[in-house]
């Protein structure tokens, strides 16, 4: 499994409610995406930075998401260029389903 952290500096700080509204406007496009297990939207405490934490089945499925088109849409929506960082996730503890997931 792969965890991806995306982040961007906002042009001006936003409130939690403003972020919630923005995030809800994009959330539906992530439903049913092949290989995406979970996405968490994130906002810094001071409202100056945002992003997402994604859990993917594979790097190939993750890379299929972060295209130039995705970057353009993120730039238009949030007014900043996003960074994308990949991490291996060999073990995941899921306290909702009470499972420990492993990619082997």
ZIWO-V364050 format. One record per backbone hydrogen bond with DSSP energy under -0.5 kcal/mol. NH is the residue of the N-H (numbers start at 1). CO is the residue of the C=O. If there is no record, write none. Layout:
nh:co
NH:CO
NH:CO
This chain:
nh:co
2:56
3:87
4:54
5:85
6:4
6:52
7:83
8:50
10:8
10:48
11:78
14:47
19:15
20:16
21:17
22:18
23:19
24:20
25:21
26:22
26:23
27:23
28:24
29:26
30:27
31:28
33:30
36:33
37:35
37:55
38:55
40:53
42:51
44:49
47:44
50:8
51:42
52:6
53:40
54:4
55:38
56:2
56:54
57:35
62:58
63:59
64:60
65:61
65:62
66:62
67:65
71:67
72:68
73:69
74:70
75:71
76:72
77:73
78:74
79:75
83:7
85:5
87:3
89:1
92:101
94:92
94:99
95:93
98:94
99:94
101:92
101:99
103:90
